[in-house]
Amino acid sequence: MTHPLFDQYSRQRRLPEVGVNGQARIEALDVTTGVGAAALTELAYLERAGVQRVSLSRLAKAPIFPHANVFQSPVARELAAGAWRALEALRSALAPEDSR
């Protein structure tokens, strides 16, 4: 029998961009996010990717979301911003050591 977490993230580990080391870096991330719809979206993406520690803070500043003007609805903009922040956190975790 295999460990349940291994099965959950085995597809990510097989990606050349992630691998075993990248998944370990994702799991070691310590992310602070704000509150609201964007934060819920960000939390969902990070949790599914394997991030183990996420802190909520009303003081967390949201980075600029470059594609905000594409979304007409404020709710859609918030949700997209949360997804963007989650992807940025994962991208930075997977960046080569010398570019961080």
C-alpha positions in Angstrom: 0.0 0.0 0.0 1.3 3.5 -0.9 1.1 6.6 1.2 -2.0 8.7 0.3 -0.1 11.9 -0.2 2.3 10.2 -2.6 -0.7 9.3 -4.8 -2.2 12.7 -4.6 0.9 14.5 -5.9 2.3 11.8 -8.1 1.2 13.6 -11.3 3.0 16.8 -10.3 6.2 14.8 -9.4 6.3 13.4 -12.9 6.3 16.8 -14.5 9.9 17.8 -15.4 9.2 21.3 -14.2 8.3 20.0 -10.7 9.8 16.6 -10.0 10.4 15.2 -6.5 12.6 18.2 -5.4 10.0 20.8 -6.7 7.2 19.1 -4.9 9.2 19.1 -1.7 9.8 22.9 -2.2 6.0 23.4 -2.8 5.2 21.5 0.4 7.7 23.6 2.3 6.2 26.9 1.3 4.9 29.2 4.0 2.4 31.5 2.3 0.6 34.5 3.8 -2.6 35.6 2.1 -5.3 38.1 2.7 -9.0 37.4 3.3 -12.0 37.4 1.0 -12.9 35.7 -2.3 -9.4 36.1 -3.8 -7.9 34.5 -0.7 -10.3 31.6 -0.8 -9.3 30.9 -4.5 -5.6 31.3 -3.7 -6.0 28.9 -0.7 -7.8 26.3 -2.9 -5.0 26.3 -5.5 -2.2 26.2 -3.0 -3.8 23.4 -1.0 -4.4 21.3 -4.2 -0.7 21.8 -5.2 0.5 20.6 -1.8 1.3 23.7 0.2 1.2 22.7 3.9 1.2 26.1 5.6 -0.9 29.1 4.7 -1.5 32.0 7.1 -4.4 34.4 6.8 -3.7 38.1 7.4 -5.9 41.2 6.9 -2.6 43.0 6.4 -1.4 40.9 3.5 -1.0 43.2 0.5 -2.3 41.7 -2.8 0.2 42.1 -5.6 -0.9 43.8 -8.8 -2.9 41.4 -11.0 -1.9 42.3 -14.5 -5.0 40.9 -16.2 -7.7 42.6 -14.0 -9.1 44.7 -16.8 -10.1 41.5 -18.7 -12.7 40.7 -16.0 -15.8 42.9 -16.0 -17.2 41.6 -12.7 -15.5 42.6 -9.5 -16.1 39.1 -8.1 -14.5 37.5 -11.2 -11.5 39.9 -10.8 -11.1 38.9 -7.2 -11.3 35.2 -8.0 -8.8 35.5 -10.8 -6.5 37.6 -8.6 -6.5 34.8 -6.0 -5.6 32.2 -8.7 -2.9 34.5 -10.0 -1.3 34.9 -6.5 -1.4 31.1 -5.9 0.3 30.5 -9.3 2.9 33.1 -8.5 3.7 31.5 -5.2 4.1 28.1 -6.8 6.2 29.5 -9.6 8.6 31.1 -7.2 8.9 27.8 -5.3 9.8 26.0 -8.5 12.3 28.7 -9.7 15.9 27.7 -9.8 17.9 28.5 -6.6 20.0 31.2 -8.3 16.9 33.2 -9.5 15.2 33.5 -6.1 
